[in-house]
Amino acid sequence: MIFLTVGTQFPFDRLIKAVDEAADEGVFGDEIFAQTGESSYKARNFRTVQFVDKHLFDKYIRQASSVISHAGIGTVAAVLEYSKPMLLMPRLRKYGEVVNDHQLAIAKKFEISGYVLAAYEGEKLITKINQLKTFVPRRRDSQPWMVTGRIAQFLTEVSSKLTAK
C-alpha cells in the first residue's frame, strides 16, 4: 500500500490531483490510501479520508511500502523514523499553498541528503513515482542531544542579552 498524506493544516489539491492522474496512467503497482485533509479535489482512483489520528497515521506509515507527501517537517520526520521510501511534493507559495517556500527548502535539503525523492511540479511526479519503486532512502539517525544543545545555546544567548540590558 502507498500512503498519500497532505497533512492537516492546509488543503493540497495539486498533489492529490497529480497522484490521481498518475494512477490514471497505471504507474502504481500497489493500492493507494490517502489522508486528504480539507482538500476539495475528489480522487477517482483511490480511497481517501480527511483526517486520521496519530495512532492510525503511524500505522499507515508502518504498513506502507512507500509514502507520498507534502514536505511538512513533522510528516517527513515520522516517515524517516520508519526508513520508508518517500516522495515529497512541497506546497509552493506561487500557487498560494503556503505563505513562504519553507516546504521547498525542506524538500531540497532532504533530497540532496538522500533521504527522500522530490517532485516540485505535477508533471515530474510520474518520473519520480517510477524512481520511488526502487529508491532506498539513506538511513537517518535521530540526534536529540544536538537539538537539546542548540536550544540550550539559544536560551543562554537570549538570557545573556536580557541580563545585559
N, C-alpha and C positions, 0 to 999 in steps of 0.2 A: 504494500500500500504506500502511495505517495501522499504525504500530508502537506497540504497547502494552507498556509496561515497568513493573514494580513494584520494580525494584532487586533486590539480592541479600541484604540483611541480614535482612529480616523478610517473612513472608507477607502478602499483601494480598488476601484473598478478596473483600472488599467491592467493590473496584474491578473485579476480573476478572468477578465475577458481574454487576455493573451494566453493563459493556460487553457481556457475553454477552446479557443481557436486552434491551439496546438493539438488538443485532443481530437478535434475535427479532422486533423491531418493524420491521425493514427500514430503519433510518435511515442505514446506511452504504451508500455507493455504491462502496465500494472493499473490497478484501481486507484482512483484519486478520491481523497476525502478532504473537504475544505472547511476551515473556520473563516467566515467572511466578514465578521463584524457588521457594521451598518452600511455596507456597500449596497448599491441599488442594482448592480448587474446581476442577473439570474443565470447561473450556469446551466447548460443543457446536458453536459456530458459527465457530470459527477455530482455526488451527494454533498450537500452543504448544511452547515448550521451557523447561526450568527455568532454564538459565544460558547465556550466550554470553560469549565472551572479548571483551576491549576492542576488538580489531580488527573483529570481527563487529558488535559493538554500534554502533560508529561507522558501519559500512557500512549497517546498517539505518536509522540516523538519516538518513544522506545520501540513501538511496533512498526514504524515506518521504515521502508527500505531507503528512502531519501525524503528531504524536506525542501519545499519551495516556499519562499517567504519574502516579506518586506525586509528591510535592513534595520529593524529595530534591535537595539543592542541587547535587550532582555531576551528576545527570541533567539538571536544569534548565540548568546552565551548558553542558553538552555540546550540548543541543538548540539553545540560543540562539546558540551558535557557528556553527551552520549556518542560522540565521534561519528555522527551520521553525515553522509554526503548532503551538501546543502547548496541550493541555488538561490541567490538573492536577486531581487529586483527592487532597488531603492525607490522610495517615493521621491519625486522631484519637485522643486519649487516652481519650475517653469510651467508645470501643469496644475499648480495650485493645490498639490497634495500635501505639502508641508510649508512652513514659513521660511525655512532655510534648508540648505542642502546637507544637513548633518548625516542623513542616511547614505548619501552619495559618498561622503568621506569614509563612513564605516565600511561600506561595501568594497571600496577600493583598497582600504587598508587590509581587510581580512582576505581579499582575493590575492593581493600581492604577497601576502604571508603564506598562501597555500592552504588556508583553512576552508575556503568556500569558492564557488564559481559565482559569477555575477553577470547579469544581463541588464543593461541600462535602458534599453528600449524594447518594445514588444517584438519587433521583427528579428531580434537576436535571440529570442527565447528558445526557438526550436533547435538552433545550433547548440545552445548551452544545455538543453534537456538531453540531447544526444550525448554530450560530454559527461553529463551527470551520471549516466548509466554505468560508467567505468571509473568515475572520479573517486579517488581515495584521499580524504582530507588529511592534512598534516595534523598530527596529534597535538592538542593544546593542553598544557598543564596549567591549572589554575595556580596562581601565586598570591594568595590573600595577604600574606605578610608584606608584599610590596605595596598593595593598596593601603594597608594599615600604616605603613611607613610614610607614604605620601600624604595621607590625611593628617598624621601627627606633625609632619613638617609644615603643612599648610597652617594648622592650628597654632603652632609655635610662632610662625611668621606673623599671623594676624594678631596674636597675643602681644608680641613684641611691639607692633605698630600701635596698638591700643595703649599699651603701657607707656610708650614714648610720648604720647600726647599730653 
